[in-house]
Amino acid sequence: MHTTVFERNVPQPAVVARSLEGAVHRPFWIDDLGPDVTRYPQLEGDASAALVIVGGGYTGLWTALRAKEREPERSVILLEGERIAWAASGRNGGFCEASLTHGYENGKSRWPQEIETLERLGLENLERMQEAIERYGMDCEWERTGELNVAVEPHQLEWLAEESGGHVLNREATRAEVNSPTFLGSVWLKDSVAMVHPYKLATELARVVTELGVTIHEGTRVRELVDVDGGVDVVTDRGTVRAGQVVLGTNVFPSLLKRNALMTVPVYDYALMTEPLSQEQLEAIGWTNRQGIGDMANQFHYYRITQDNRILFGGYDALYFWGRRVDEGHEYQPETWERLASHFFTTFPQLEGVKFTHKWAGPIDSSTQFCAFFGTARKDRVAYAAGFTGLGVGATAFAADVLLDLLSGADTERTRVEMVRKRPLPFPPEPFASVGINLTRWSMDRADHNEGKRNFILKALDAVGLGFDS
């Protein structure tokens, strides 16, 4: 087993410790907008609507927008248990990728006959998102910069040519784009990724849909769905909403449908945000084209530069905790933030002295196919999507159209693909889920230490369609 670049080039502990002094435990994106974000009232008593959406993240908000675009007169109510985009939609890295399948390789391994269709649908979806952002004047720091997938170990250089739709750069060309001594080469996916302020995107979507006539209720937790003649009662802790149709966009949180109880698990992801860089620091790293960056390890990092020239640095540890519960206590992991800070200064040693202002975490809704699954229930009056596995910024907009297609009974290219038609395997119950997930994570770490070679555990998972390759 060989050591990785992050083990061979470790910064001094004092550098890491100083960088984290004073960092607040809050998502930067939400903190960035402060207290002046529009709040929406709680439900007060009973109501009714043709379409009721459960969940105020990207899935629910894009569904509300597309529903109003399709039928402007349709009454739509969106119910959110906390506040708009307080979970994954306000905490992610702001990478809006065209891929609907968590990367070309993951999609190709599962749906080889349809991968070109899925890639095209993903690019079309990204274009439609950009068109909507421009048409409605959404102020969300949208930048169509693309993404650099960088090799940081010699064996990863072989993988660069396998990347679909990108421009391969050698070491010198890569470091001319972003100057890190860890970069050995890269592929620049110029057209298929945009950067965005994730919380601003959500709050702007909320603004737009309310202007189109959607009613949003925050602080209104849905307890259950009850079938009634001609519809579904959406029972909340503040009243009941009679719905003709329902969309569930509850992401990582427990599903309101028993059939989906084992379909996702919460995997916790962690991130840091630096203070704004000085002009001298910016010149030391380059990065004038402002691409998103992800390295090609199994335990990968993702990083990007913000509009005010901060660097977000996240990933590597993806932690599953026994019992598959969503628990705020899982978000506090000082050793993970310290590890990320160490890896940051290995990546950018010229930025020694930079401090982090924010550290945070949140759960990702992972499915066994590592991308979204879809379906209907309750006599096809309820449609759902979940399992985005960390790439939901773009895929949720695609999901919105799929869910509305399913509710209307429309036969579309979107609903005909196998990714939409067939459900993936569920995760096993405990203790098997915890053992299996953490054994897989250990195996992926071993592969990173063994020139990417997959052990018998990963090969067995590949053989039964549960392997991960993004």
C-alpha positions, 0 to 999 in steps of 0.5 A, a space after each residue: 500500500 502506498 501513501 497518498 499525496 495528502 499523507 506525504 505532504 502534511 502541513 504543520 499542525 499549528 498551521 491547521 489549528 490557526 486556520 480553524 480558530 474562530 470558524 463558526 459552525 454554520 453553513 456559509 451560504 445561509 449565513 451569507 444572506 443573513 436574517 433578511 431572507 423572506 420568511 413564509 407563514 405557517 399553515 393555519 387551519 385546513 386548506 386545499 389545492 390541486 397540487 400539494 408539494 411536500 418539501 421546500 428544497 430544490 425538488 419541491 421548488 422546481 416542481 412548483 415552478 414547472 407546474 405553474 409554467 405548465 398550468 398557470 391556473 393550477 392551485 399549488 401549495 408547498 409545505 416545508 417543515 422548517 424553512 426553505 432550503 435549510 437542509 441540503 439545498 442550502 448547504 451543498 457546494 454549489 456545483 450544478 452538473 448536467 449529469 443525471 447519473 452521478 457521472 458518466 461512468 456510473 450511468 454507463 455501468 448501469 444503463 449502457 444502452 441509454 447513457 447517451 440519451 441520459 447525457 443529452 437529457 442532462 445537458 438539455 436540463 442544464 440549459 433549461 435551468 439557465 434559461 429559467 434563471 435568466 428569464 426570471 432574473 434570479 440573482 444566484 451567482 450563476 457561472 457557467 465555468 465548467 469543472 476540472 477533474 484533476 489527477 492527484 496520483 499517477 494512476 489517475 492519469 490513465 482515467 483522464 482520457 476516459 472522461 466523457 466530453 472533456 478537454 484533457 490538460 497535462 500537468 503544466 496546462 492544468 497548473 496554468 489554470 489552477 496552481 497546485 503542486 498536487 495536480 498531475 493533469 486534468 480534464 476540463 468539462 467546459 459545458 456541463 457544469 455551472 457554479 451557483 450560490 446554492 441558497 440564493 438559487 433556492 430563495 430566488 426560486 421561492 420568490 419566483 414561484 410565489 410571484 406565479 401564485 404558489 402558496 408556501 408555508 414554512 414551519 409546517 411539518 407533514 405527518 401522514 398522507 391519507 387517501 380520500 375520494 378523489 384525492 389525498 389528505 396531507 395531514 400536518 401538525 397545523 391543519 390538513 390540506 386536501 390535495 388532488 395530487 401530491 409531490 414528495 420532495 423530502 430528500 434524506 428525511 424519512 419518507 411518508 411512504 412505507 415502500 421507501 423506508 429502506 430506499 435511502 440512507 443519510 451520509 454526512 458530508 463536511 465542508 469548510 469556507 475560507 475568508 476572502 483571498 487577497 489579490 496577492 493570494 489570488 495571483 499565487 493560485 491563478 484560477 481566473 477561469 473559476 472552474 469547479 474542481 474535483 479530484 479523481 480519488 474514491 474519497 474525493 475532494 471538491 472545491 470552488 471559488 466564490 463570487 467574493 473570492 473565498 474557497 469552499 473545500 469539502 468532501 473526502 469523509 462521507 460518514 454513515 452513522 448507525 441507525 440511519 437517523 438524521 441527527 444534528 449531532 452527526 454534523 459536529 466532527 472536529 477531526 474531519 474539519 481538521 483533516 479537510 484543513 490539512 488537505 487544503 494546505 497540501 493542495 495550496 501550500 502558498 495559502 498558508 495563513 488563510 483562515 476559515 470562517 465557516 465549517 458545516 455539514 449535512 446529510 446526503 440522501 444516498 441510494 444504491 444506484 447513487 442517483 435519483 429514483 422515481 415512482 408513484 403511489 396512492 393510485 398514481 396521485 402521489 409522485 416521489 423522487 429521492 436518492 440524489 446522492 449529492 448531485 441534486 442541484 441540477 438533477 432536481 430540476 429534471 426530477 420536477 419534470 419527471 414527477 409532473 409527467 408521472 402525475 399527468 400520465 404523460 408518455 415522454 422521453 423522460 419517463 421512458 428511460 429505465 432510470 425512471 421506470 425501475 426502482 433500485 435495490 433498497 439498503 438492508 436494515 441494521 446492523 447490515 446497513 452499517 456494516 456494509 456501508 462502512 466496509 465499502 468506505 474502508 475498501 474505497 480508501 484501500 483502493 486509493 492506497 493501492 493505485 485504484 485497484 478494487 478489492 474483492 468487496 468492491 468487485 462483488 458490489 460491482 457484479 451485483 450493480 451496487 458498485 460506485 464509480 462516478 
